[in-house]
Amino acid sequence: MDCPVFHTDYRLERPALETHRLLNADREAARFAWNDSTDEGFWVLNRFDDVKEALERDEDFTNDQVSAFHRSAPMGLLPENLNQPEHSELRRILNPFFAPKLVKRIADLARERAAALVEEVAPAKSTDIATGFGMTYPTELFLALLGLPVEDAGKFLPWVEGQFIGFFNSDPESQRIAAETRHSIDEYFTAAIAERAGDPRDPKTDLVTRLVTAEYQGAPIPHGTILTILNTIMAAGLDTTRSAIGYTFLHMARHPEDRERLLAEPELWPKAVEEIIRLYTLIIQDGREAARDLDFHGLQIRKGDLVWLGLAAANQDPRKFEHPERFDPDRPNLNQHLGFGAGYHRCLGMHLARAELGIAMSEWHRRIPHYRIADGAELRERGSQLRLQHLPIVWD
């Protein structure tokens, strides 16, 4: 099969929503393609049925690599880099902390913190959602989940940024920043692990204690593995929730008719959150490595090739979603998007993310229902894994 070659580098910062426009154009230009924007290059799958099928064929498309942008060290992300059956065994240890019943356990805390943060910012009549409420709220809940001091939230903003610089960029400076960041995070978590080892808490409600006391493959989990798990959960949970909050505010500020409906029908927020996750997919690609030579519907993929599975493009595929560019919380296949992936590696924290977003939006709009984007604001989004760099909003 002759494939077109795409040259777009999706690691670059762009004007807000430009990335989705480019991805949609790629999807419609060709079913399959090769992208040569990186040193190695990668195959591109962007249409819904193809992406979903590849996500579910874990024996052919392995998680030895989970980004198409560049190769990372083995087992740098856990449980993401694990294949079966090791992946399922580790997920059994982690799943209880991210199951729906956990959502109920932290719901009161989430409402309390969201309400307090909104009350705190309300008198100022302006804020940058991307660096203020949108980051502080999920960080405090993350620390509470792990059983760590909520007042440590301020340390995590630069750490999350440092992690992502290294994950999506292989240049020496990015890797230096990532290494320094990892050292700081490891020191923080090492202290927490040592404390739990000497004074364990309830492993049913304290994740660090759970990891310290659990057995994996018939033995205690090694210290380095615990550090990797905590680093991965931190990066995945904090950045994505903050980013989703930002795009939700961007949409509601630009589409007051949708906001007015939700103000009148706040019980629709769970459906609205689901549609936001589809429409503004943050993790634009899941990367995979071909386990063997493959013929994927005529596309010849060689063993070891990197493959881009385009979650964002798939979620706006008109073959799957009618009028995919519209925000429609009433669409009949609302929950069939790939915003949380698919298959064995479907997002560990999806139930928590849905709850956090719904509670945050409900509490904010109960107190500050009307707002707008600040005049003259230049809205740009980070490449690789989308996030609004700034979103200044104002209200009367």
N, C-alpha and C positions, 0 to 999 in steps of 0.2 A: 504494500500500500504506500503510495506517495503521499507524504504529509507536508503541509505547509510549515514554515518555520516562523515562530513568533519571536520578537525581539524585546518585548516590553519587560522591563525590570520592575517587578512588583515589590521590591525591597525599598523603593524610594518613597519619600514623603510627597504627598500630592494635595491639591485642594480637596476639601471635604466632599465625599461621594464620587470623586473622579475614579477611584479604584474600581468601584462597582460598575461604572459605565464602561471602562475598558474591559473588564472581565466579561460582561454581557456581550460586548462586541466580539471578543475572542470565541465565546461559546457558539455564536451564530455563524462565525466565519468558517469553522471546521469542526467536525466531530472529534478528531484527534489532531494533535500537532506536536512539534518539537519546539522547546523554548531554549534559546542559546544565550540568555542573559547572564548566566552564571558560568564559572570556569568549566564545569562538567556538562551542564545542560540537563534537561529532563523531559520526559514525555508528559503531555498535557491531556487530561480527561476532564471535561467541564460540564457534560450533560448529565442530567439527574440520574437516569437509569444506569449509565456507565459508572458514575461515581459510586452510587449505592452498591452496585454489584461488586466493584473492586474492594470497597470497604469490608464487604462480607466474605470475600475470598482470601481469608487471612493466611492460608497455606501457600497461596501464590504471591500475594503482596504482603511482605512481612514488615513488622515494626522494628526491624534492626535499625532502620532510619525512619524518622517521622517528620522530616522537612525536605522538600524538594530543593531548597535553596543551597544547601551545602551539607556535607557529611559531618556528623558530630561523633564524639567519642562513644564507644559502646557503653550501654547502660547509663547514659547521662541523664535520662529522664525515667522515673519509675512511678507507676507501672507502665507508662507509655511504651518503652522500648522492649517490653517482654512479649514473647509469643506464647502460644498455648503449649503445655498446660501451666507453665509458671505464672502466666498472667492471671489466670483464674484463681490460683492459690493465693496470690497476693491481694487480689481484689476481695476475696472472702474476708481478709483481715480488715480491709479498709471500708468495705461497703456499709457496715452498720453505722458509721459516722456520717454517711451521706445519703442514707435511705430516707424515704418520706417521713418516718417517725422522728428523725432528727429535726426535720423542718418544724414539726410541732414543738419540739423541745426548745428550740431557740427563737420561736416566733415572738414571744413576749419581749425577749431581749432586743430583737431586731426592731420591733416597733418602738421600744423605749429609746434606743439609740438614734433611730431615724428621726423621731419626734424631737429629741433634744437637739440634734444637730440643725434641724430646720429652724427651731426656735432661736438658736444661737445666731444664725445668719440672717434671719428675717429683718431685724432693724437696719441692717446695712443697705438693704434694697438693691444689692448687687453681689454677685459672686462668680467665680470661675468654677463651673461644675466639674471640669476635667481634673482640676488639681485640688479642689476643696471637698465639698460634700461627696462627690462621686468616688473619691479615693478614701476619705476618712471612714465613711460608713462601712464598706466591705472589709476594710483592714481591721477595724475593731471587732467585727463579727468573726473574722478569721482567727484572731488572737483568742477570742473567747472560746471558739471551737477547740483550739489546741490546748486550752487551759493556761495560756500565757497572759501576762499583764496587758490590759487594754491600753494603758498609758504608753506602751512602747510603739503605738501605731505610727508616730512620727518618724521612726527609723526606717520604715519599710518602703516609703516612696522612692528614694534613690536606689534602694536595693533592687526593687522590681525593674526599674529602668536599666540598671546595670546588667541584670540577668538577660534581658531581651536583646541588648546590644550585641552580646556575645553569641546568643543562640542563632540569630539570623545573619550575622556578618562574620566572615572569616578573616578579615584584615587584622594585622598585628595590634593596632590600637584598640580595636573593639575587643579583641581577645584579652588584652591587658586589663581593660576596665572590667571585663567579665570575671577575670581571675581574682582581682582585688575585691570585687563585690562578693564573690563566692566565699572568699576567706572570711569576710566580715559576717556573712550569714552563718557560715559553719561555726564560727566562734559563738554566736548567739545561741544557735540550736544545741551545740555541744554542752553549754552550760545548763540548758533546760533538760537535756537528756540525763546529765549527771545528777541533777536534782531529783528527777523522777526515779532514777535507779536507787538512790538512797532513801527516798520518801515517796513511794508510789501512791498515786491517787486512784480513783475509780476508773478502771480501764474501759468501762462502758460509756463514760462521759468525757474522758480525757484522752485525746488521741496520742499524745507523746507517751503516756503511760502504757497505752495499748501496744504501741510499737516496741517499747522497751521490754514488755513482758510476754509478747506473742512469740510463737514459734513459726518459722517459715522453712519448709523443706526439712523438718525434723530437728531444727536447731534454733537457738535465739537469733533474731535478725542482727546481722553485723552492724556495728556503729556507722560505718560508711554508707551502708544501704539505708539506714534510718535517715541520715543526713540528706541523701538524694531524694528520698520520698518526701521529706518535709520541704525541701527546696522546690520540688516539682509542684506540690500542692499549693505552695505560696505563689509561685509564678502563675500557675494556671488559674487559681481562684481569684487573686486580687486584680490582675490585669484585665481579665475578661469581664468581671462584674463592673469594674470602673468604666470600661469602655462601653458596655451595654447601657449603663446609666447615661453616659454622654450622648449616645445616639438617640436614646429615647427622648431626652430633653430637646435635642436638635429637631427631631421630628415634630414634637408637640409645639415647639415654638414656631415652626414654619407652617404647621397645619392646625391652626386654632379650631377648625371645625371638628377634628378628631379629639382634640383636648376637651372641647365643650361637651362632646358626647360622653366622654369618660367622667367628666365632672358631674354630669347628670346621672350616669350609670356606673358608679365606681366598682360595682360587682364585675364589670367587664375587664378589669385590669389583668387578671390572669391570662385571658385570651389576647389582650393587647400585647402583653409581654411576649407571648409565643410568636405573634406576628412580627414584632420588632426583631426578635432573634432570627427569624427567616429573612426579613427584608434588609436588615443591616448586619448580615453575618460578619463576625469579627475575625474568626479564624478562617482566612480565605482559602486555605489549602491544608489538607493532610498529606504528608509525604509518605511514600512507601518505597521499599526496595524489592525488586523482582527476585523471587526465590529460585526461579529457573527460566529457561527460554519459554516464552509464552506467545501464543497467537490469541490476542484479545480482539475478537470480532474483526479480524483482518489486520490488526495492528501488531507488527512483529516486535516484541519486547525481548531484550536479551537479559540473561541472568546478571543481576547486579545493577541494572539500570535504575535510576531514580525516577519515580512516577509522581506527578502532581495530581491529586484528587481534589478537584475544585469545588469545595463546599459552597462558597459564596455564589459562584456562577450557577451551580445546580439549584440553589434555593430561589433563583429568579428565572428558572427555565420555564418558558411558556408551554412546553410539552407536558409539564407536571402541574403547574399552577396557573390558573386562568388569570389574566391581567396581573402578572407577577409584580409589576412595578407599583401596584396599589397597596396601601395599608388597608387590610380588610380582616378584622378580627372575627368576622362571621364566615370566612371561607370554609367549605366543608372538609377540606383536607389540611386543616390548620396544623395538626400535630405531626404531619408526615415530612417535615423539613429535615435537613441534615445539619442544622446548626449545632447539634451536639454529637455529630458523627453518626455511625451506625455499626452494627456488628458487636463483637466482643469488646471493642475499645470505645463503645459509646460513653460519653462523658461521665466520669465518676461523680462530679458535683452538679449534675443538671437539676436535681430536685432542689438543692440548696440555692442555686442560681435563680431559678424561677421564683422561689419564695422571697429571696432578698430583693429582687427587682420589683416584684409586686408590692411588697411592704414599703419599700422606699418611695415608689411612685404614689401610693395611696397616702402616705403620711405627708409627703411634700405638698401634694395638690389639695389636701385638706386645709393646709395653712397658707400656701402661696399658690392660688389657682391660676393667676394670670401673670405672665412674664413675657419677655421678648429678648431676642439676641441684641446685645449692645451695639449701638451704631458704630459702623466702621470696623467691626471685628473681622479679622482675617481668619477664616476657619480652614485648618489644614489637618490632614490625617497622617499618622505614621504609616509607613509601609510594613510589609511582612505579616504583621498581625495588627489589624486596624485598631486605632484609637485616636480620638480627637485630641490634638495637642493642647488646645485651649477651647473653652466654650463659655465666654463671658455673657451672663444674662442679667437683666435688670427688671425691676418691678416697681410699681407705684405704692 
